[in-house]
Amino acid sequence: MNILTVILKIIGFLSIPLVLFSVYMMVRSIGRARRVTRKSLFLQLGMSPVFLIVYSLFLGVSIAFTWAIPLVVLGLGVGGFWGLSTALTLRGSQVMGTRSTWYIILWGASFALTQTLALFATEGAAAGGLATMVFSMGTTVGMNAGLLLRHHLLLSSGSAGGSPA
């Protein structure tokens, strides 16, 4: 084992509690209505696949498309469903949303699992952990695409109220 491998493993070990703490902080603040913008939704849509690709490159593990396609499709469905649990309202010309905690919990768990598998296991196990991130990416894309559509529909209708768009 060379020094770079040791340093990367230490960073990996330190990142797990930091990610879990970040998830905890996000979950604590998630119940409040926040402004939802098209820009933020597009950013989340784009960053999720980029993050998966970069993480795959760092792990040195390729994504098996045989498993990735069904996991992404399943994730899109789950993410779309969870996106419906986000209540959107119109306040003036701004869309406000109260997000669900389920997505953040899933994302944190899949990230921690992937990180743990990458640190303790073989390349095959790390690839299995990466599969959880493929699913998580699908949920992110499904949720944010659904929210983007609902955001557009709510602004187009111009209707106020507490019911989800």
N, C-alpha and C positions, 0 to 999 in steps of 0.2 A: 504494500500500500504506500503510495507516495504522499507527500505533504499536502498537495492540493486535494486529494481524496479525503484526507483526514479533516481538513478545514471545511470542505463542503458537507461532510457528515455532521460536524459540529453545528454548522449553520442550519442544517436540516433539523437537527434535534431542537435547537433553540426556536425555530420557526413554528413548531407544533403548538407550544403553549401560547405564543403570540397570536396565532390564527384563532385558537380557541377563545382567547381573551377578546379579540376583535369581534368574533361572532357574539359573544356574551354582551358586549357593549352595543352592538347593532340591535340585538334582540331587545335590550332594555329600552332603546329609543324608538323602536319600530311602531308602537301603537299610536303615535302622533301623526296627525295629518300634515303632509309636506307637499310642497309644490312639485308637480310632475310635468316635466317639459319634454318636448320632442327631442331636443338635443341630448338630454340625459338618457332617454330610452335608446336612441341610436347609438350613443357611446357604449352603453351596456351590451347592446346587440353585437357591436363590433369587437369589443374587448374580450368577450367570452371565448370565441374561437381562436383569437390571437393568443390568449393566455394558455389555452390547451396546446396549441402548436409549440409555443415557447417552452412550456413545461415538458412536453414530449422530447424536444431537442435537448434540454438539460438532463433529462433522465437517460437519453440515448436509447429510447424505446419507441418503436414505430407503432402507429395506431392500426390495428387489424380492422380493415374495412368490413370484413365479414361480421364482426361483432359491433362495430361502430354504427353502421347504418340502422340496425334495429334499436340500438340503445338511444341514438339521437331521435328517432321517430317516437319511441316511448317517452323520452324526455320532453319532446315537443308537446305531446298530449298532456303529460303531467303538469308541465309548466303553463300551458294554456289554461288548464283547470285551476291551478293555483293563482294565476293572474286574475281569474274571475273572483277570487276571494279578496282582492284589493278593491276597496270601495273608492270610487271616483266621484267627486262633486265639483261643481263649477262655482267659483267665488269671483264674481266680476268676470274678468277675461282670463282668469287663471284656473287651471285644473289642479285640484288638490286630491291627494291619494293617501289612504291609510293602508299600508302594506301588511301582508301576513308574515308571520315569523317562520312558516314552514320552509320557504325557499332558503333562507339564510341558514337554518339548521341543517338542511340537506347539503348545501354547499360546504359548510364547515366540516361536516362529517366526511364527505367525499374527499375533501382536500387533506384532512388529517389522516384518513385511511391511505390515500395515495402516498403521502409523505412517509408514513410509517412503513408501508410495504417497500418503498424505495430505500429506506435506511436499513431494514433488517433482512430483506429477502433477496431472492434471485431476480434476474431480469424478467422471468415469466410472471412472478408475483407482482413486480412493479407494473408490468403491462396490464395485469388484472386490476390493479389499483387505478391505472390510467383509464380503464373502462368506466370506473365510477365517475371520473371527471368528464368523460364523453357524455354520459347520461346527464350530469349536472349542467354541462354546456347546453344540451338540448332543453333542459328545463328553463335555463336563463333565456335562451332564444325564444322559446314558446311563451314564457310569461311576458317578456318585454314586447314581443310582436303583438300579443293580444292587448297589452296595455296601450301600445301605440295606436292600434286600430280603435280601441275604445276612447282614447284621448281625442283622436280625430273626430269620431262620431259625436262625442260630447260637445266639442267646440262647434261642430257643424250645426248641431241641433240648437245650441245656445240655451238649452234648458237647464235650469238650476234644480237642485234637490239632492237628496241623499241616496237615491237609488243608483246602483252601479250602471254605467253606460254599456 
